[in-house]
Amino acid sequence: MQRFVGAGREQGYEWRGRVLYKTRMFAPHLIRPCLALVLGISAGAAAAQSGGPGGSGGASGGGYGVYGFPGLIDMPSAWMPPDGELAFTSSYFVNQARNTLTFQINPRLSGSFRYAQLYDVSPNADGEVVDFRFDRSFSLQYRLLDEAGFRPAVVIGLNDFLGTGFYRSEFIVASRQIAPDLRLTAGLGWGRLAGVGGFSNPLSVLGDRFGVREARSSSQGGELELSNIFTGDAALFGGIEWQATDRLRLVAEYSSDDYPNEDPYTFVQRSPVNLGLSYDVSDNLRLAANYLYGSELGVQLTYAVNPADPPNGAGIEAAPLPVVRRTALAAAQSWDQHRADYRADQIRADYRADQISTSTAEALAGQGIGLLSLQVAAGTARIAIENQDYTVFAQAVGRTARVLTWTLPPSVDQFEITLVERGMPVSVLTLARGDVEDLEHDLDGVWSGLTRTQIADAPDPVQPAPGLYPRLDWGFAPYLIPSLFDPDNPLRADAGIDLFAGFEPAPGLIFSGVLRQRVLGNRDEADRASTSPLPRVRSESNLYGAAADTTIPRLTAAWYFRPGGNLFGRVTAGYLEPMFGGLSTELLWRRGTSPIALGAELNYAVQRDFDQLFGLQDYDVVTGHVSGYWDMGNGYHTQLDVGRYLAGDWGATFALDRAFENGWRVGVFATLTDVPFDTFGEGSFDKGIRLSIPLSWASGQATRDTTDLVIRPVWRDGGARLDVDGRLYDVIRPAQERALADNWGRFWR
């Protein structure tokens, strides 16, 4: 069963789905990608946490402040969430609405992206007050020291170091548990955190430059200015936290922020003391109420999940077949086997090749695995499969091996299982049947099974069984496309129905497309005109969203092939994405055991008409990149793309992702090109956060469907790359040796 990516990355959003069997007009599992986030939120309440967002509420518990990063109320603290936690915080008080996404990148480092809606503020302190402003900012916090003995935990942090500078500040803060439910925090702040009780910078002993804080050189946002960090006056802040009950937390703090940009007639700051209480509605949801600066009431909501803690544990998919030892095979094959979760009603003791292939195909289909070919000769079974349902390919391999112990005659001693993706054989795994029989219940079966399995590259083409090709898959599914951060309306969305179709005349040759019908939404109301001096390859995305109710976001022919050992190729032609059509070619080298991969892509792209049907505009461009990929281990992946972008600019994109074993991915990216920051416009350069959420994490059921979300503060023309479906690295990496070995624990599930 072939998978392809459904169109829908407009405004940074995409969902992935599986096309349907040709006999189905509609299938509920195609709804799943659109609902993955909703299910994740609702199912997350059962996640394996305690004491609300951030883990236990007792000695080690903590919370997120109104800025959305780990803190007291308006001040930071030295507490850090559990590794991998992803939290969304929304807070409001006196014309300040802050929405923040925070990710605990590793046990010591957390990062936050914030989108604030501000009323009656001055972009420059003591300057003209404006009625309304949107502000985007980033924060980083790094834990220098852990709490140990009499020593407190110590964290250093930077706020708004990459935005407009509205919240720009730095801090060093220490926190220590002084009783099982009581914690003290004290810190030193600079910049915005030095407005109350400020004094000469103690770092001035290191040089005169620390004594004076220069104004930010640009209000454009996006420029990294580190020369002024920890400069100018400093001030003290602190607070105390009391975990009154398992769910109720009380906080008092002394704030050093004097809110210099707020209209003093609207926001009256009578006291630097803030008081707050928070209550854990569930293990993932926390509500808080605060009394701030002696004059204002505020409210806050925090929702947190940890990708490493699925709501349903290791999963609730149907159990695999037990391994059948050859001594019991004859008796087992004489019984009528009927299982509700299997399409194979009966496994017969008839060893003719067609009977074996048929029974194996039916049993594998019941497990969510497609059989491409099966050959049995000289004690070895050579089988090629497509993993249709499992995020971890090792689980598909394990279930295939179990099925083979049922369907193959006792004379077969060895299994050679080839993993095929988009018609390309990727890896071949060789297992001894006796090892599968002996290690199923072995306490060390995972490690022993991996060491006894040979994994190699599979460059030779697979000859599919007669009758498998050509095949046509199609179906319907709902879609949802949000549009974020428009200054006129920061949240717009369209919803409707997609008709998917995929036709494969031969392995690796895929014709696919999407016909989209908008049913409701307001993206067509976005009428802000682009002022970009560059070719408007992305800044007119609102015109694509508003032009028509019926569109063809993607219509392509793709060919995937193996030009040689450790080499993979792709050629894609047609309407490649909603805004561009053309021709895209790609070549990738990656050895299965290597952490390094190298790729090259060359594209000819032509801009499409705004109605996203068959017309083209006059603008065309040749783009391409040379790419380097590095699997750093422990789930961290980096990617560097160097080349030419859609607006004709030259530069490079760097991306860092953290991938979890269950399929979650959280990452950041940034692109710098030869387009000057002032020419690029607001934001200075392209950057963003990307999330990939597997539906299997939320539902517990086996599926490879995901919801992918890209959060861009600003989407402009500089650094814009062609959005081509099926780039090779992400297609083949999960089926190669390195990923298989890292996740071999799923072999026996």
ZIGI-V436813 format. One record per residue. N is the residue number from 1. RES is the residue in one small letter. SS is DSSP state (~ for helix, > for strand, _ for the rest). PSI is psi in whole degrees, 0 to 359 (999 if undefined). D_FIRST is the distance of its C-alpha to the first C-alpha in Angstrom with 1 decimal. Layout:
# ZIGI-V436813
N_RES_SS_PSI_D_FIRST, N_RES_SS_PSI_D_FIRST
This chain:
# ZIGI-V436813
1_m___120_0.0, 2_q___141_3.8, 3_r_>_148_6.6, 4_f_>_167_10.0, 5_v_>_126_13.5, 6_g___144_15.3, 7_a___158_18.8, 8_g___29_21.7, 9_r___8_23.6, 10_e_~_138_26.8, 11_q_~_28_29.5, 12_g_~_18_27.3, 13_y_>_138_24.6, 14_e_>_145_20.9, 15_w_>_150_18.1, 16_r_>_143_14.5, 17_g_>_168_11.8, 18_r_>_134_8.2, 19_v___162_8.0, 20_l___162_8.3, 21_y_>_148_8.1, 22_k___344_11.0, 23_t___357_13.3, 24_r___131_13.6, 25_m___331_16.3, 26_f___143_16.1, 27_a___131_14.5, 28_p_~_332_16.7, 29_h_~_345_14.1, 30_l_~_344_14.0, 31_i___333_17.7, 32_r_~_314_17.4, 33_p_~_322_17.3, 34_c_~_334_20.5, 35_l_~_6_22.1, 36_a_~_317_21.4, 37_l_~_317_24.9, 38_v_~_315_26.6, 39_l_~_321_25.1, 40_g_~_320_25.9, 41_i_~_313_29.5, 42_s_~_321_29.9, 43_a_~_335_28.4, 44_g_~_340_30.2, 45_a___342_33.4, 46_a___7_32.6, 47_a___157_32.0, 48_a___67_34.0, 49_q___168_36.9, 50_s___154_40.4, 51_g___20_43.1, 52_g___183_41.1, 53_p___130_39.4, 54_g___2_40.2, 55_g___204_40.4, 56_s___144_43.5, 57_g___359_46.3, 58_g___236_49.1, 59_a___324_50.5, 60_s___3_47.5, 61_g___166_46.3, 62_g___194_46.5, 63_g___174_45.3, 64_y_>_133_44.3, 65_g___187_47.1, 66_v___344_47.2, 67_y___352_46.0, 68_g___353_42.7, 69_f___168_43.2, 70_p_>_125_44.7, 71_g_>_185_48.3, 72_l___269_51.1, 73_i___284_51.4, 74_d___356_52.1, 75_m___152_52.6, 76_p_>_165_50.3, 77_s___175_50.5, 78_a___8_49.7, 79_w___147_47.2, 80_m___144_43.5, 81_p___169_40.4, 82_p___150_38.3, 83_d___130_36.1, 84_g___353_32.9, 85_e_>_139_34.1, 86_l_>_121_33.0, 87_a_>_139_35.6, 88_f_>_128_36.2, 89_t_>_134_39.9, 90_s_>_124_41.6, 91_s_>_155_45.4, 92_y_>_137_48.2, 93_f_>_144_52.0, 94_v___71_54.6, 95_n___18_52.6, 96_q_>_108_50.1, 97_a_>_117_46.5, 98_r_>_128_44.3, 99_n_>_122_40.6, 100_t_>_136_39.3, 101_l_>_121_36.1, 102_t_>_135_37.0, 103_f_>_130_34.9, 104_q_>_96_36.4, 105_i___317_35.2, 106_n___180_36.7, 107_p___340_39.4, 108_r___342_42.1, 109_l_>_129_40.7, 110_s_>_150_39.5, 111_g_>_149_38.9, 112_s_>_143_39.1, 113_f_>_130_38.4, 114_r_>_139_40.8, 115_y_>_112_41.1, 116_a_>_143_44.5, 117_q_>_116_46.2, 118_l_>_136_49.9, 119_y_>_144_52.8, 120_d_>_60_56.4, 121_v_>_161_55.9, 122_s___121_57.4, 123_p___330_55.0, 124_n___133_58.0, 125_a___136_60.3, 126_d___13_63.5, 127_g___193_62.1, 128_e___136_61.4, 129_v___131_59.5, 130_v_>_154_56.6, 131_d_>_323_55.2, 132_f_>_146_51.6, 133_r_>_139_49.3, 134_f_>_143_45.7, 135_d_>_134_45.5, 136_r_>_139_42.6, 137_s_>_159_43.3, 138_f_>_152_41.9, 139_s_>_150_43.3, 140_l_>_140_43.1, 141_q_>_134_44.7, 142_y_>_130_45.2, 143_r_>_114_46.8, 144_l_>_318_49.5, 145_l_>_143_50.9, 146_d___155_49.8, 147_e___130_52.2, 148_a_>_128_54.2, 149_g___232_57.6, 150_f___357_59.8, 151_r_>_133_57.5, 152_p___165_55.4, 153_a_>_143_51.9, 154_v_>_131_52.2, 155_v_>_141_49.7, 156_i_>_142_50.1, 157_g_>_156_48.4, 158_l_>_132_48.1, 159_n_>_138_47.6, 160_d___42_46.8, 161_f___351_47.0, 162_l___12_44.5, 163_g___214_45.3, 164_t___349_48.5, 165_g___6_50.5, 166_f___321_51.3, 167_y___19_50.6, 168_r___125_51.4, 169_s_>_165_52.7, 170_e_>_158_52.6, 171_f_>_156_53.5, 172_i_>_126_54.1, 173_v_>_144_54.0, 174_a_>_140_54.8, 175_s_>_143_54.0, 176_r_>_138_55.3, 177_q_>_122_55.1, 178_i_>_352_58.7, 179_a_>_165_58.1, 180_p___329_55.1, 181_d___22_54.5, 182_l_>_132_56.3, 183_r_>_138_55.3, 184_l_>_146_57.4, 185_t_>_138_56.1, 186_a_>_141_58.2, 187_g_>_170_57.2, 188_l_>_125_58.5, 189_g_>_155_57.1, 190_w_>_167_57.6, 191_g_>_231_57.0, 192_r_~_334_56.2, 193_l_~_18_56.8, 194_a_~_27_60.4, 195_g___336_61.8, 196_v___121_63.7, 197_g___32_66.3, 198_g___153_65.5, 199_f_>_170_67.5, 200_s___140_67.7, 201_n___120_64.7, 202_p_~_341_65.3, 203_l_~_356_63.2, 204_s_~_341_66.0, 205_v_~_342_67.5, 206_l_~_348_64.8, 207_g___152_65.8, 208_d_~_334_67.1, 209_r_~_337_63.9, 210_f_~_347_62.6, 211_g_~_340_65.5, 212_v___135_64.4, 213_r___113_61.0, 214_e___152_60.4, 215_a___153_58.7, 216_r___136_55.2, 217_s___341_55.3, 218_s___141_52.6, 219_s___7_51.5, 220_q___332_48.4, 221_g___155_46.2, 222_g___345_43.7, 223_e___133_46.3, 224_l___111_46.6, 225_e___103_50.3, 226_l___355_51.2, 227_s___336_54.9, 228_n___4_56.2, 229_i___143_54.4, 230_f___31_56.8, 231_t___165_59.6, 232_g___190_62.3, 233_d___158_63.7, 234_a_>_163_62.0, 235_a_>_156_62.2, 236_l_>_147_61.7, 237_f_>_168_59.4, 238_g_>_181_58.4, 239_g_>_179_57.8, 240_i_>_141_57.4, 241_e_>_134_54.6, 242_w_>_119_55.3, 243_q_>_91_52.6, 244_a___318_54.6, 245_t___184_52.2, 246_d___334_48.6, 247_r___340_47.4, 248_l_>_128_50.4, 249_r_>_132_51.2, 250_l_>_140_54.3, 251_v_>_140_54.9, 252_a_>_138_57.9, 253_e_>_156_58.0, 254_y_>_119_60.3, 255_s___142_58.7, 256_s___14_59.8, 257_d___120_58.1, 258_d___8_60.6, 259_y___65_58.1, 260_p___341_59.9, 261_n___353_57.8, 262_e_>_149_58.0, 263_d___116_60.6, 264_p___341_63.5, 265_y___339_64.4, 266_t___320_61.0, 267_f___109_60.4, 268_v___115_63.4, 269_q___104_63.1, 270_r___338_65.8, 271_s___147_64.7, 272_p___4_62.4, 273_v_>_129_61.6, 274_n_>_145_58.3, 275_l_>_142_57.5, 276_g_>_155_54.1, 277_l_>_147_52.5, 278_s_>_149_48.8, 279_y_>_132_47.3, 280_d_>_103_43.9, 281_v___322_42.4, 282_s___184_39.5, 283_d___347_38.3, 284_n___342_36.5, 285_l_>_127_38.7, 286_r_>_132_42.2, 287_l_>_144_44.8, 288_a_>_150_47.9, 289_a_>_138_51.2, 290_n_>_148_53.6, 291_y_>_114_57.2, 292_l_>_133_57.5, 293_y___29_60.5, 294_g___12_63.0, 295_s___343_62.0, 296_e_>_148_58.3, 297_l_>_143_55.8, 298_g_>_157_52.1, 299_v_>_158_48.9, 300_q_>_143_45.7, 301_l_>_134_42.2, 302_t_>_128_40.0, 303_y_>_127_36.5, 304_a_>_141_35.0, 305_v_>_158_31.9, 306_n_>_115_31.2, 307_p___333_27.6, 308_a___352_28.7, 309_d___81_29.5, 310_p___144_26.5, 311_p___330_28.0, 312_n___27_26.3, 313_g___226_27.1, 314_a___353_24.6, 315_g___156_22.3, 316_i___23_22.4, 317_e___165_19.0, 318_a___142_19.4, 319_a___149_21.2, 320_p___166_19.8, 321_l___144_21.4, 322_p___153_24.7, 323_v___135_25.3, 324_v___120_27.1, 325_r___149_30.0, 326_r_~_335_30.7, 327_t_~_335_34.1, 328_a_~_2_32.6, 329_l_~_317_29.7, 330_a_~_317_31.8, 331_a_~_318_32.9, 332_a_~_321_29.6, 333_q_~_351_28.0, 334_s___349_30.9, 335_w___154_30.1, 336_d___118_28.0, 337_q___122_25.4, 338_h___121_24.1, 339_r___139_22.4, 340_a___332_21.3, 341_d___16_18.4, 342_y___142_17.1, 343_r___345_15.7, 344_a___107_17.7, 345_d___331_21.1, 346_q___133_23.0, 347_i___116_22.9, 348_r___154_25.5, 349_a___59_27.9, 350_d___114_27.1, 351_y___17_26.3, 352_r___147_25.5, 353_a_~_318_22.5, 354_d_~_325_20.6, 355_q_~_319_21.4, 356_i_~_314_20.3, 357_s_~_318_16.9, 358_t_~_312_16.5, 359_s_~_323_17.7, 360_t_~_316_15.7, 361_a_~_318_12.3, 362_e_~_318_13.6, 363_a_~_318_14.9, 364_l_~_322_12.0, 365_a_~_323_9.8, 366_g_~_340_12.8, 367_q___3_12.6, 368_g___31_9.2, 369_i_>_133_8.2, 370_g_>_134_6.2, 371_l_>_123_9.2, 372_l_>_319_9.7, 373_s_>_154_13.4, 374_l_>_123_16.4, 375_q_>_133_20.0, 376_v_>_123_23.0, 377_a_>_138_26.4, 378_a___45_29.5, 379_g___6_28.6, 380_t_>_134_25.3, 381_a_>_122_21.7, 382_r_>_117_19.4, 383_i_>_137_15.7, 384_a_>_131_12.7, 385_i_>_158_9.8, 386_e_>_123_6.8, 387_n_>_110_8.1, 388_q___332_6.3, 389_d___346_9.7, 390_y___125_12.6, 391_t___321_14.7, 392_v___120_16.6, 393_f_~_333_14.9, 394_a_~_329_17.9, 395_q_~_321_17.0, 396_a_~_321_13.7, 397_v_~_315_16.1, 398_g_~_318_18.7, 399_r_~_327_16.7, 400_t_~_316_15.5, 401_a_~_320_19.2, 402_r_~_315_20.4, 403_v_~_319_18.4, 404_l_~_331_19.7, 405_t_~_341_23.2, 406_w_~_322_22.9, 407_t_~_344_21.4, 408_l___149_23.2, 409_p___158_26.9, 410_p___339_29.5, 411_s___345_30.2, 412_v___117_27.1, 413_d___346_28.4, 414_q_>_139_25.8, 415_f_>_132_22.0, 416_e_>_107_20.5, 417_i_>_117_17.0, 418_t_>_128_15.3, 419_l_>_127_12.9, 420_v_>_130_10.7, 421_e_>_124_9.9, 422_r___42_9.2, 423_g___354_10.2, 424_m_>_123_13.2, 425_p_>_129_14.4, 426_v_>_305_16.0, 427_s_>_151_17.9, 428_v_>_130_19.0, 429_l_>_130_20.5, 430_t_>_120_23.2, 431_l_>_142_24.4, 432_a_>_131_27.3, 433_r_~_324_26.6, 434_g_~_325_30.1, 435_d_~_320_29.3, 436_v_~_320_26.4, 437_e_~_320_28.8, 438_d_~_334_31.7, 439_l_~_359_30.2, 440_e___318_28.3, 441_h___14_31.4, 442_d___137_33.2, 443_l___332_34.5, 444_d___30_33.7, 445_g_~_329_30.4, 446_v_~_305_28.4, 447_w_~_316_30.7, 448_s_~_319_31.5, 449_g_~_321_27.9, 450_l_~_316_27.2, 451_t_~_335_30.4, 452_r___359_29.6, 453_t___132_26.1, 454_q_>_129_25.9, 455_i_>_127_23.4, 456_a_>_165_23.4, 457_d_>_151_21.9, 458_a___75_19.6, 459_p___341_20.7, 460_d___139_20.3, 461_p___152_17.5, 462_v___130_15.3, 463_q___108_15.9, 464_p___156_12.8, 465_a___148_13.9, 466_p___140_15.5, 467_g___350_13.8, 468_l___328_10.1, 469_y___150_11.1, 470_p___159_11.9, 471_r_>_145_9.1, 472_l_>_127_9.9, 473_d_>_140_8.4, 474_w_>_166_11.3, 475_g_>_178_13.4, 476_f_>_154_16.4, 477_a_>_148_17.3, 478_p_>_159_20.7, 479_y_>_159_21.6, 480_l_>_124_24.6, 481_i_>_109_26.3, 482_p_>_155_29.5, 483_s_>_119_32.2, 484_l_>_150_34.3, 485_f_>_18_37.8, 486_d_>_126_39.3, 487_p___332_43.1, 488_d___329_43.7, 489_n_>_105_41.0, 490_p_>_348_39.0, 491_l_>_110_36.2, 492_r_>_162_34.7, 493_a_>_152_31.4, 494_d_>_149_29.5, 495_a_>_152_27.1, 496_g_>_208_25.3, 497_i_>_136_22.2, 498_d_>_138_19.3, 499_l_>_116_17.5, 500_f_>_146_14.1, 501_a_>_142_12.6, 502_g_>_130_10.3, 503_f_>_128_11.0, 504_e_>_101_10.1, 505_p_>_336_13.1, 506_a_>_162_12.7, 507_p___130_11.1, 508_g___348_12.0, 509_l_>_115_13.2, 510_i_>_121_11.8, 511_f_>_123_13.9, 512_s_>_157_13.5, 513_g_>_167_16.1, 514_v_>_129_17.6, 515_l_>_122_20.6, 516_r_>_134_22.6, 517_q_>_113_25.5, 518_r_>_135_27.8, 519_v_>_318_29.5, 520_l_>_163_31.8, 521_g_>_175_32.9, 522_n___18_35.6, 523_r_~_338_34.2, 524_d_~_352_36.1, 525_e_~_351_39.3, 526_a___105_39.0, 527_d___17_41.6, 528_r___125_42.8, 529_a___142_43.5, 530_s___138_42.5, 531_t___16_45.5, 532_s___133_43.6, 533_p___352_45.5, 534_l___165_42.3, 535_p___131_39.9, 536_r___73_38.2, 537_v___339_34.6, 538_r___332_33.9, 539_s___350_37.1, 540_e___29_36.6, 541_s_~_332_33.3, 542_n_~_330_35.2, 543_l_~_327_35.7, 544_y_~_326_32.0, 545_g_~_340_31.6, 546_a_~_351_34.6, 547_a___321_34.4, 548_a___155_32.3, 549_d___333_30.5, 550_t_>_122_27.8, 551_t_>_166_26.0, 552_i_>_89_23.2, 553_p_>_329_22.4, 554_r_>_134_19.9, 555_l_>_105_19.2, 556_t_>_159_18.1, 557_a_>_129_17.1, 558_a_>_142_15.9, 559_w_>_121_16.1, 560_y_>_135_15.3, 561_f_>_166_17.4, 562_r_>_102_19.5, 563_p_>_347_23.2, 564_g_>_182_24.6, 565_g___131_24.9, 566_n___14_24.0, 567_l_>_142_23.3, 568_f_>_143_20.2, 569_g_>_154_20.3, 570_r_>_139_18.9, 571_v_>_125_20.3, 572_t_>_133_19.6, 573_a_>_150_21.8, 574_g_>_208_22.5, 575_y_>_95_23.2, 576_l___330_22.0, 577_e___174_23.1, 578_p___333_25.4, 579_m___346_28.5, 580_f_>_145_27.8, 581_g_>_177_26.3, 582_g_>_211_26.7, 583_l_>_132_25.3, 584_s_>_130_24.0, 585_t_>_148_23.9, 586_e_>_144_23.3, 587_l_>_133_24.0, 588_l_>_135_23.6, 589_w_>_128_25.4, 590_r___122_24.7, 591_r___140_25.6, 592_g___328_23.8, 593_t___352_27.0, 594_s___140_28.5, 595_p___352_28.9, 596_i_>_141_29.3, 597_a_>_149_27.0, 598_l_>_138_28.3, 599_g_>_161_26.7, 600_a_>_138_27.9, 601_e_>_136_26.7, 602_l_>_130_28.6, 603_n_>_146_28.1, 604_y_>_118_30.0, 605_a_>_140_29.8, 606_v_>_133_31.4, 607_q_>_137_32.1, 608_r_>_160_30.7, 609_d___157_32.9, 610_f___335_33.1, 611_d___356_31.6, 612_q___39_28.2, 613_l___240_28.0, 614_f___352_28.7, 615_g___156_32.0, 616_l_>_152_32.8, 617_q_>_182_35.9, 618_d_>_340_38.3, 619_y_>_129_37.1, 620_d_>_158_35.1, 621_v_>_148_34.8, 622_v_>_123_33.6, 623_t_>_166_32.1, 624_g_>_160_30.7, 625_h_>_149_30.7, 626_v_>_130_31.1, 627_s_>_141_29.3, 628_g_>_135_30.1, 629_y_>_139_28.1, 630_w_>_116_29.7, 631_d_>_103_28.3, 632_m_>_353_31.5, 633_g_>_163_30.6, 634_n___25_30.8, 635_g___0_27.9, 636_y_>_134_29.6, 637_h_>_136_28.2, 638_t_>_153_30.1, 639_q_>_135_29.3, 640_l_>_120_31.9, 641_d_>_126_31.2, 642_v_>_127_34.2, 643_g_>_208_34.6, 644_r_>_139_35.1, 645_y___179_33.8, 646_l___330_33.4, 647_a___7_37.1, 648_g___1_38.2, 649_d___155_39.2, 650_w_>_140_38.8, 651_g_>_207_38.1, 652_a_>_149_35.8, 653_t_>_129_33.3, 654_f_>_134_33.4, 655_a_>_141_30.8, 656_l_>_124_31.0, 657_d_>_148_28.2, 658_r_>_121_28.2, 659_a_>_133_24.9, 660_f___157_25.0, 661_e___332_23.1, 662_n___6_21.4, 663_g___346_19.8, 664_w___143_22.7, 665_r_>_132_24.1, 666_v_>_127_27.5, 667_g_>_171_29.1, 668_v_>_157_31.7, 669_f_>_157_32.1, 670_a_>_141_35.1, 671_t_>_128_35.8, 672_l_>_128_39.2, 673_t_>_184_40.1, 674_d___7_43.3, 675_v___121_43.5, 676_p___151_46.5, 677_f_~_319_46.0, 678_d_~_326_48.4, 679_t_~_321_46.5, 680_f_~_315_43.2, 681_g___200_44.7, 682_e___131_44.1, 683_g___338_42.3, 684_s___321_43.4, 685_f___163_40.0, 686_d_>_134_36.3, 687_k_>_165_35.1, 688_g_>_182_33.0, 689_i_>_140_31.1, 690_r_>_140_27.3, 691_l_>_141_25.4, 692_s_>_117_21.8, 693_i_>_116_21.5, 694_p_>_134_18.5, 695_l_~_329_18.2, 696_s_~_330_18.0, 697_w_~_317_21.6, 698_a_~_320_23.0, 699_s_~_335_21.3, 700_g___354_21.1, 701_q___153_17.7, 702_a___118_14.7, 703_t___148_12.5, 704_r___6_11.9, 705_d___142_13.2, 706_t_>_160_16.6, 707_t_>_123_19.6, 708_d_>_131_21.3, 709_l_>_128_24.9, 710_v_>_124_27.3, 711_i_>_109_31.0, 712_r___126_33.3, 713_p___318_37.0, 714_v___137_37.4, 715_w___104_35.1, 716_r___191_37.2, 717_d___330_37.1, 718_g___140_38.0, 719_g___20_35.3, 720_a___126_32.5, 721_r___147_29.4, 722_l___136_26.8, 723_d___89_23.7, 724_v___133_20.8, 725_d___143_17.2, 726_g___34_15.4, 727_r___144_18.6, 728_l_~_323_18.2, 729_y_~_312_20.0, 730_d_~_337_17.8, 731_v_~_315_14.6, 732_i_~_337_16.0, 733_r_~_315_18.7, 734_p_~_341_16.9, 735_a_~_7_15.8, 736_q___168_19.3, 737_e_~_317_22.3, 738_r_~_313_24.2, 739_a_~_322_21.6, 740_l_~_315_20.7, 741_a_~_320_24.4, 742_d_~_333_25.2, 743_n___26_22.8, 744_w_~_341_23.4, 745_g_~_339_24.9, 746_r_~_357_21.6, 747_f_~_323_21.1, 748_w_~_8_23.0, 749_r___999_21.5
